[in-house]
Amino acid sequence: MPFVKIYIHCVWSTKNRYPFLNTPELRQKVWTHIKQYAGEKGIFVDYVSGYDDHCHCLISLNSDQTVQNVVKMIKGESSFWVNKNQLTTEKFEWQTDYFAVSVSDWAVAKIRNYLKKQEQHHRVKSFEVERNKLITKYGFD
């Protein structure tokens, strides 16, 4: 049996960065659902958070999972679930693209702590600023 320990930090935004997830209660419902659904599908979501227009997931991939398939499953099912449960007044959609970067084992706790502070972080910094910082930091210019 293979032993695989690969952590990925994934970020994606709502369609056109519309602030669909506009309350802490709604965000918590969506984050809880994402983690629960992922677990049911054998996807280990270590931590999930975000703000009104985006989502962060710290995911550990197993030997038969790809970033593309895992993110596609989580985004597709969670948007379906939000709409089915009429949690937003308009049709909920995630943007088609996403950001994903590997996380070293020694940095997992640091990323987890960063994700835990998303609510405070985005009171003073927009997703656009955060996105540009991530792109520059990881050389995606």
WOGIQUI-V298778 format. One record per residue. N is the residue number from 1. RES is the residue in one small letter. SS is DSSP state (2 for helix, 1 for strand, 0 for the rest). PHI is phi in whole degrees, 0 to 359 (* if undefined). D_CENTER is the distance of its C-alpha to the mean C-alpha in Angstrom with 2 decimals. Layout:
N:RES:SS:PHI:D_CENTER + N:RES:SS:PHI:D_CENTER
This chain:
1:m:0:*:28.80 + 2:p:0:287:26.36 + 3:f:0:248:24.45 + 4:v:0:232:21.12 + 5:k:0:222:18.78 + 6:i:1:235:16.17 + 7:y:1:262:13.00 + 8:i:1:231:10.28 + 9:h:1:261:7.78 + 10:c:1:247:5.40 + 11:v:1:223:4.72 + 12:w:1:215:5.99 + 13:s:1:249:8.43 + 14:t:1:287:10.66 + 15:k:2:304:13.93 + 16:n:2:56:16.14 + 17:r:2:54:13.87 + 18:y:0:289:15.65 + 19:p:0:282:14.94 + 20:f:0:300:14.62 + 21:l:0:269:12.83 + 22:n:0:271:15.89 + 23:t:0:224:16.66 + 24:p:2:301:15.38 + 25:e:2:294:16.63 + 26:l:2:295:14.78 + 27:r:2:302:11.39 + 28:q:2:298:12.44 + 29:k:2:300:13.59 + 30:v:2:293:10.44 + 31:w:2:297:8.42 + 32:t:2:298:11.65 + 33:h:2:296:12.00 + 34:i:2:303:8.81 + 35:k:2:296:10.05 + 36:q:2:295:13.54 + 37:y:2:300:13.25 + 38:a:2:302:11.66 + 39:g:2:301:14.52 + 40:e:2:297:17.00 + 41:k:0:262:16.21 + 42:g:0:77:16.56 + 43:i:0:256:13.00 + 44:f:1:269:12.56 + 45:v:1:265:9.30 + 46:d:1:291:10.76 + 47:y:1:205:8.59 + 48:v:1:223:5.75 + 49:s:1:198:6.45 + 50:g:1:158:6.87 + 51:y:1:217:9.97 + 52:d:0:294:12.02 + 53:d:0:231:10.84 + 54:h:1:197:7.19 + 55:c:1:227:3.66 + 56:h:1:245:2.84 + 57:c:1:228:3.47 + 58:l:1:257:7.18 + 59:i:1:240:8.86 + 60:s:1:253:12.62 + 61:l:1:276:14.17 + 62:n:0:259:17.62 + 63:s:0:295:20.57 + 64:d:0:248:20.18 + 65:q:0:248:16.52 + 66:t:0:243:15.31 + 67:v:2:302:12.03 + 68:q:2:303:12.99 + 69:n:2:292:13.87 + 70:v:2:295:11.01 + 71:v:2:296:8.38 + 72:k:2:300:11.25 + 73:m:2:297:11.91 + 74:i:2:295:8.69 + 75:k:2:295:8.57 + 76:g:2:296:12.33 + 77:e:2:290:12.99 + 78:s:2:292:10.79 + 79:s:2:291:12.44 + 80:f:2:300:15.68 + 81:w:2:297:15.44 + 82:v:2:301:14.94 + 83:n:2:291:17.89 + 84:k:2:300:19.96 + 85:n:0:267:19.86 + 86:q:0:48:20.54 + 87:l:0:277:18.09 + 88:t:0:233:18.36 + 89:t:0:285:21.69 + 90:e:0:251:20.76 + 91:k:0:299:19.14 + 92:f:0:276:15.35 + 93:e:0:213:13.65 + 94:w:1:267:10.58 + 95:q:0:298:11.85 + 96:t:0:288:12.96 + 97:d:0:272:11.92 + 98:y:0:201:8.98 + 99:f:1:246:9.29 + 100:a:1:215:9.53 + 101:v:1:218:11.96 + 102:s:1:288:13.77 + 103:v:1:236:14.26 + 104:s:0:296:17.83 + 105:d:2:307:18.77 + 106:w:2:289:20.36 + 107:a:2:260:17.30 + 108:v:2:302:14.92 + 109:a:2:297:16.32 + 110:k:2:295:16.05 + 111:i:2:294:12.31 + 112:r:2:302:11.94 + 113:n:2:296:14.36 + 114:y:2:298:12.68 + 115:l:2:292:9.49 + 116:k:2:296:12.18 + 117:k:0:257:13.80 + 118:q:2:299:11.40 + 119:e:2:302:13.87 + 120:q:2:292:16.84 + 121:h:2:303:15.47 + 122:h:2:273:14.88 + 123:r:2:288:18.29 + 124:v:2:239:19.81 + 125:k:0:225:17.51 + 126:s:0:283:15.99 + 127:f:2:299:12.77 + 128:e:2:301:15.38 + 129:v:2:296:16.88 + 130:e:2:298:13.75 + 131:r:2:300:12.89 + 132:n:2:297:16.57 + 133:k:2:295:16.73 + 134:l:2:296:14.07 + 135:i:2:298:15.95 + 136:t:2:293:19.22 + 137:k:2:300:18.40 + 138:y:0:260:17.44 + 139:g:0:69:20.14 + 140:f:0:264:18.51 + 141:d:0:298:21.32
